[in-house]
Every structure is written in structure tokens, then in C-alpha cells.
Amino acid sequence: MPYRHSPGHRDDNEPFITAILKLYHVPYLLLVEGQGADILVMLSPMFFVEVKNPDQPPSKRKLTDTEQAHKEICGLQGIGYHVVVHSDQMVEILRTRL
């Protein structure tokens, strides 16, 4: 069964990811549990970010069933869906988009 955090709990490294978005002046929305991702980045085109905690073992960083389904739908529709563990990954994504 995929790892699920408690309702309302955000990943500990999410503030580092959102700080990068703020630094680059990129608008975003934090999504709630059950929406299939953690962040909607509002660039053109928009894309989703699922934040995974690097302190967790890889087995607990797997996508939940909802996240996996959302990622697959995004892939079929040509919508970006990125799984981000480290803040430098977010920087690289933004560098390719800005």
C-alpha cells in the first residue's frame, strides 16, 4: 500500500520548493490532499508538482494511487507532472520553463 501522510500534513521540504517559486516570482497554488499533486504551478502552460520528502526511504516516496492516476491523466493530456524530492530539481524545472 502506498505511503500516506496524515491529513493536512505537508512534506517537510515543501517550504524549500515554494521558496524557489517565490524567488523566481512564479505564481502557484498549494493543493489539498486527494487532488493528485501538492502544487499547481501557474506558468503557461501550467504544470503540477508532487513533493516527496527526501528523509523518507524510497519505498515510502512512491506515488499514491491518486497521484499515479493524476500523473497518467496529465501525461495523456500533455500536462506537465513533476515529482520533486530536492529543491535543485525545482530550480532545473524552472530554468527549462522560464
C-alpha positions in Angstrom: 0.0 0.0 0.0 1.4 3.4 -0.9 2.6 5.7 1.9 0.1 8.2 3.0 0.7 11.1 5.4 -1.8 12.3 7.8 -4.5 14.7 6.6 -3.3 18.3 6.5 0.4 17.4 6.8 2.7 18.9 4.2 6.0 17.5 3.3 8.8 19.0 5.4 10.8 20.1 2.3 7.8 21.8 0.7 8.7 25.2 2.1 12.1 25.0 0.2 10.3 24.2 -3.0 7.8 27.1 -2.6 10.6 29.4 -1.6 12.2 28.8 -5.0 8.9 29.5 -6.7 8.7 32.8 -4.8 12.3 33.6 -5.6 11.5 33.2 -9.4 8.2 35.1 -8.9 6.3 32.1 -10.2 2.6 32.0 -9.1 1.4 28.8 -7.7 -1.4 27.2 -5.7 -1.0 24.7 -2.9 -3.4 21.8 -3.5 -5.1 19.7 -0.8 -4.7 16.0 -0.1 -6.6 13.9 -2.6 -6.1 16.2 -5.6 -3.2 14.1 -7.0 -0.4 16.6 -6.5 0.9 19.1 -4.0 1.4 22.3 -6.1 -0.1 23.7 -9.3 2.4 26.0 -10.9 0.7 28.7 -12.9 3.0 29.3 -15.8 1.9 28.9 -19.3 1.5 26.0 -19.8 0.6 25.1 -16.2 2.1 22.0 -14.6 1.8 20.0 -11.4 4.4 19.3 -8.7 4.3 16.4 -6.3 6.7 16.9 -3.5 8.3 13.9 -1.9 10.3 14.0 1.4 14.0 13.0 0.9 14.2 11.9 4.5 11.8 9.1 3.8 13.1 5.8 2.3 12.4 5.4 -1.5 9.8 2.8 -0.7 7.7 5.5 1.1 8.2 8.1 -1.6 6.2 6.1 -4.2 3.2 7.9 -5.7 -0.2 7.1 -4.1 -2.8 5.6 -6.3 -4.5 9.0 -6.7 -1.1 10.7 -7.5 -0.3 7.9 -10.1 -3.7 8.3 -11.7 -3.3 12.1 -11.9 0.1 11.7 -13.4 -1.2 9.3 -16.0 -4.1 11.7 -16.9 -1.6 14.6 -17.2 0.6 12.5 -19.5 -2.4 11.7 -21.8 -3.4 15.4 -21.9 0.2 16.7 -22.4 0.2 18.4 -18.9 3.4 18.5 -17.0 3.6 16.5 -13.8 6.9 16.5 -11.9 7.9 14.6 -8.8 10.3 16.7 -6.8 12.5 15.5 -4.0 15.2 18.1 -3.8 15.0 21.9 -4.3 17.6 21.8 -7.0 15.2 19.8 -9.1 12.7 22.6 -8.9 15.3 25.1 -10.0 16.1 23.0 -13.0 12.5 22.6 -14.0 12.0 26.4 -13.8 15.2 27.0 -15.8 13.8 25.0 -18.6 10.5 26.8 -18.4 11.4 30.4 -18.0 
